[in-house]
Amino acid sequence: MEAIRNTPANSTQDAQPISAHKAQPISPSKAKPIWRSILFVPASSPRFIESATRQAADVLQIDLEDSVSPADKASARLAVPKIAHGFTQAGKEVIVRVNRPWRLLLRDLEASVCEAVSAISLPKVPDAGFIKSVAEVLSELEFERGLVQGHTRLIAMIEDPEGLHHMDAIAQSHERMLGLIVGAEDLAVSMGMAVNEDSLYTPNIMALMAARRAGLIPLGFIGSVADYKDQNAFRKRIERARTLGFEGAFCVHPSQVAIINEGFAPQPDEVEHASGLVQAFEEAQAQRKAAFAFKGRMVDLPVVEQARRLLAKHEKLKQLERSRAAQFSSFPDKP
């Protein structure tokens, strides 16, 4: 990290070293939020920034990377705090996707660490050491700005063979880690493979398993986020992702938001089934039955636990929608 601190791009080099405030440990990992849809918003586009607050995305991801031209990166970076504050005022969770080269990354972190930003998406993560280095910079910035240590979480994007090889270590590298996702387009380029469901299946399943082992949010689906025009095909990809165990996904177009939100939410028939199953279980317990059948199938404890989790997620989503509706109704209309 010493070389990183001494780079001209890092304006925190004269700040109090992190060793001076190690007495303030990272706070314990927060409960995983329910983040189904994470919509990219180019930081250099006023039109997309304004319209983003009208979308139903669970999270708005301010993008400083691919959607911002090199000529616009400096001005886009400076705009992050204002954009993030506006998004939180509209009741949105906010994350920022930063650039990968260290000189740009450090500047992006300087601009992005604030109360309004919940997490940073890190592209092209190669290994656990990279995560730890970024986490140290975040700790310094949070300390300087009076933020709780651990406020800024991390989403790792796996986009090359090195990251793929170290995926488990990346997922378990630091308390700040929140989510894991495969970047389909960049991974395909680095691997010399086509962007299709056959080639992307294995990397995504590897990411899913690594995320589950580490207690992170498994994000993504088998396919490319850029394929948004065929909504029926996109809906099928999201439905498949949910059955595989993914919990949310990035999206690049507003038309994808509703599909993702619906696809990663418990369906009405599932809620009804789970509610009936839990009720039947409680009745069986009251009668001291060790096992019971529900709708023609024997039920054991893992099935009951899965039903309870589904019902808990359903209730949390209902609360989220009520909160969002209240925020949206109080948000001023565009003049």
N, C-alpha and C positions, 0 to 999 in steps of 0.2 A: 504493500500500500504506500510505502514511502515515495516511490516513483510517481505514483498517481497524485499524491498530495503536492509534489513539486512541479507538476505540469503547469505551464502558463495559463491553461484553460480553467484551472481550479482557483477561484477567488477565495476559497476557504483555507488556503494554505497557511495564513497567519492566524487562523482561529485557534481557540484553546484546543489542544489535542484531545482526542477522545479518551485517552487514558486518564485525563484529569476529571472525567465525570462518569467513570465506570460504576460509581456507587449508585447511579440511577439505572437499574437494569431494565432490559426490555420487558414490557408488561406481558403477562401471559396471553397466549393467542386468544383472540376473540372468537366467539361463536361464528361459524361460517354464515355469511349473509346469503340470502336467496337472490342470486344474480343469474337470471335466465338470459336476457338479451343485453348485449353490450354493444352499443352503436358507435361506430367511428364518426368523429366530427373533426374535419380538417381545421386546425387552428388558424389557418390563413384565409378562411372563407367566411366573411360576415353573413352571407346568405344562409349557409348551412348551420352556422352557430345560432342564428336567430330561430330557424325552423326546428332545431333540435329540441328545444324546450317544449315543443308541441307534440313530440313523439312519446309513445308509451313505453319506451325502453327503460328497463330497470336501471341501467347504468349508461352514462354518456362518457365515451372515451375520447378525450382531446388528443388528436394525433399530431405529433411533431415529426413523424418519420416519412413514410412513403407518399402520403397525400400532400406534403408540403415541399415545394421546389427548393433547391439549395439557396436561391436568391432570397427566398422568403423566410428561411428558418430563423434568422435573428429576430425579426419583427414578430413572428409567430410565437417564439419563445417568450418574449416580453409580455405578450397578451395573455398568457396562461392564467395568472392569478385572477384577472378580471373575468375571464371566461368562466373559470371554475366557480367563482363566487356567484355569478349569474345563474349558473346551472343549479347550484345548491339552493339558491333562493326560489327556484322553480320546483324544488322538492326532489332533485335528482342526486343519485350517487355519482361521483366523478372520479375517473382515473385518467392517467396520462400515459400515452405510449411515447417513449423517448427514442432517441437515435442510438445506434450501436457504437460507432467509433468513440473511444474514450473522451476525446476533446469535446465532441458534441454532447456526449452523454452527461458529462460533468456540468456543462452549462445548462442543459435541460433540467437536471436535478436541482440546481440552484434556483431555477425559475419556478419549479413545480411543487416543491415541498411547502405546503401550507395547510391550514385547517380544512380548507374546502376539498383537498385532494385525498382520497382514501387509499389509493394504490397507484403503483407505477407498473406499466407493462414493459418488460425488458425483452427486446428482440434479440434473436441469435445468441441465446445463452449457451456458452460452451461447456461450463462445468460448475461445480459447487463453489470453487474459489472465486469465480466472478460474482456470484450472488453475495458471498461474504464481503467482498470489497465494496460492492454497492451498498450493502447494509451498513457498513462502517461510515460511509459518506452520509447516508441518511441519518444516522445517529448524531453526527456532528451538526447537521443542518437543523434537526429537530431540537437539539440542545440550544443552539444559538437563537432559535425562534420561539422558544418557550412551549414547544409542543411535547405532549406525552411521548416518552420513548416507545417506539413500536407503532406509533400512529399510522405511519405510511407502510402499507403492505406491498407485496410483490407478486406479480404474475409473470411466470417464466414462459417465453415463447421458444419452442424447440424447432430450429429451422436448418440444421445441418447435421452431418453424421456424428460430429463430436458431441453435440448436445444430446443426440439420440443415444449415444453410447453411455453418457453419464446421467441419464434421466432420473434414475432413482436417487442418486446422490444430490442432484439439483433439487428435487422435490423435498428432500429431508435436510437441506443445507442450513436453514435458518428459521427462527420463529416468525420472521416477517412473511414467509412464503404463504400465499393464499390460494393461488390457482396455477394450473399447468395447461398449456395448449400447444398443439402442433400448427406451425405456419406452413400451410400446404404449398403455396407457390414457391417460397424460398427453399423449402426442403426439397421439392422436386428438382429445382435448378441445381442444388448442391449434390443431389444424388444421381442426376442424369436420368430421371425417370419421368414418366407421363403423370399428369395431374388427373387421376381418375380413382374410382372407388377401390379397384384392385390394388393399386400401388400405395394408396393412403391408409388402407385398413390396418395393416400391422403397426405402423408408427402411432396411429391414434389409439389402438388398443394398448400399446406399451405405455402411452401417456396416461390413459385411463387407469391402468393398474398402478403406475407410479404415484398418481395423485391419490388414489384410494389408500395405498399403503402409508402415505404421509399425512392423511387426513385433510387433503386439499380439495378445492373445487375442481372436478374434472370438466374442462371446457372443450367444446369443439363438436365436430361431426365428420363423417367420412365423405369428404369432398372439398371443393374450393369455395371460400366465402365470396369470391368474385362472381360466381354463377348465380345471379339473383333474378334474371328475367323469367325463367321457367318456374313459376311459383309452385306448381304441382310437384315438380321434381324436388324442389327445395323442401317442401313440406314432408315428402317421403324421407328425405335425408335426416330431417330433424326428428321425425317419429322413430326412425331407426336408431338415431343417436341416443334417444331417451331409453329405448329398450335395452341398449347396450350398457347404460349406466351413466352417461353424461348428464350434466345438470344445467348447462347453459352454453351459449355460443357467441362469438363475435359476429357482427353484421355490418355491412357497408351501405345498405340502402334502407330507407324507412319501410319499404314494402315487406322487408324480412322480419320486422319487429313483431308484428302480431302473430306471425307463423311460429316464431321462436317462443314467444310468451305462452301461446296455447300448447305448443308441442311439449314444453317442459313443465307444464302444470298438470296436476292430477285431473283426470277427466271425470265428468259427473257419474258415469257408471262405476268407475273405480272407487270414487268416494262412497257411493252407496254400498258397494260390495264390502269395502273395508270397514265401514261403520257397522254393518250387520255382522261381520265376522268378529269384531272386537266385542260386540254385545253378546254374541253367542259364547265367546270365550269366557266372559265374566260370569255368565249364567252357569257354565260348566264348572268354573272355579267354585262358585257358591255351593254347587252340589257335590264338590270334592271329586270331580271326574278328572282322571289323569289324561284322558284323550277324548276328543269329540269330533264329530263330522259336521261340515258346513257345506250345504248345497252339493252333497254327494261326494265330498272329498275329506279325507282325514286331515286334521290341522295340528301342527306342532308349534312350539314357541317361536322359531324363526319366522314363520308365516305371520303370526300375530304381531311380532315386532315390526315387520315390514308394513303391515296394515296401519299400525300406530304411527309410524313415521310418515306414511302417506297422508293420514288425517292431520298430523301436526303441520306438515307443509301446506296443506289446504287451508288451515286456519291462519297460518302466517301470511299466505298470499292474500287472503281476504282482508287481513289487517293492513297489508301493504297497499291494496287497491283503495281502501277507505282513506288511508292517509294521503295517497296520491290524489284522490278526487278532491280532498279538502285543500291541498296545496294548489292544485290546478285551478280551482274555483276562485282562489284568492290571488292568482297571478294575473296581472293586468293584460288586457287584450292589446294586440298590436294596434297602434294608432293608425 
